[in-house]
Amino acid sequence: MENIWVTNAEYIKGYELELHFSDGSSGNVDLEGYLDKPIFEPLNSIEFFKRFKLGSWTVEWENGADFAPEFLYEKCRRVMASS
């Protein structure tokens, strides 16, 4: 897979984001099950989670938390494949 990055992100509900990627694909990802590491603990607050911003290659939060765009891409692809 060539380098992939997030080009747009929108909050949907809960811990779900709609993501658009540099290859033109898009999909939704639910990150609720991936917030157990210490860096992600603040994201368990929905209000904090909603305050993400789009960095140069992925979504990120003010505490330094982010998810690799490849991880997000794979999660979106799995959701699209199962629907």
N, C-alpha and C positions, 0 to 999 in steps of 0.2 A: 504494500500500500504506500502510495506517495504521501508526503506530508499533508496532514489534514488540520484544519483549524476551524474554530467556531466563528462565523461571520455575523450572526445575530442570535439573540436569546430573549425570550419573553417568558414571564411568569404565567403559569396556567392556574394551578391550585395546589394546596398542600405543599409537597416537595417536588412538584412536577414543573419542568421547564420545556418549552418548545425551542428547539435548536435548529439553526441553519448552518450548513458546513460549506467549506471552500470548494467542494466538488459539485455543489448545487443541490445536494440532498438535504432533507430535513426530517425531523421526527421529534417525538416527545420522549423524555426520560424522567423517571421517578427516582429521586436520589435518597429517599427516606431510609432505605436499607444500607446506606453507605456512609452514615454519619457517626460511626462508633469510634473512630480514631480521635485522639485528643485535639488535633487541629480542627476537626469538624464539629466538636461539641457545641460551640456557639450557634451553629447552623440548625440545631434542634429547635431553636426558637424560630417560629415561622416569620416573625417580624424581622429578625436578623437575616434569615434565609432570603427573604424578598429583596434585600438590599444588595444583591449581587451587581457587578458591573461587568461589562465586556472588556477584557484586556486585549492585548495584541494577538492572542491565539486561543483564549478560552474564557470561560466565566470565572470570576474570582470575587472574593469577599475581602472586606477591610482588615480582617485579622490575618490575612496571608493565605487562607485556604483557597484551593482551586482543584479542579479535576483535569487530568490530562485529556486533551481533545480526542485522542485515539480511544480512550476509555468511553467517553461520552458517545462517540460515533458508533462504537460497537454496541453499546446499550440501545441506542436508537435503532440500529439495524435489526437487533433481536426483536424489538417491539414491532417493527414493520413486518418482519418475517412471520410473526405469530398472529398478525391480524388479518 
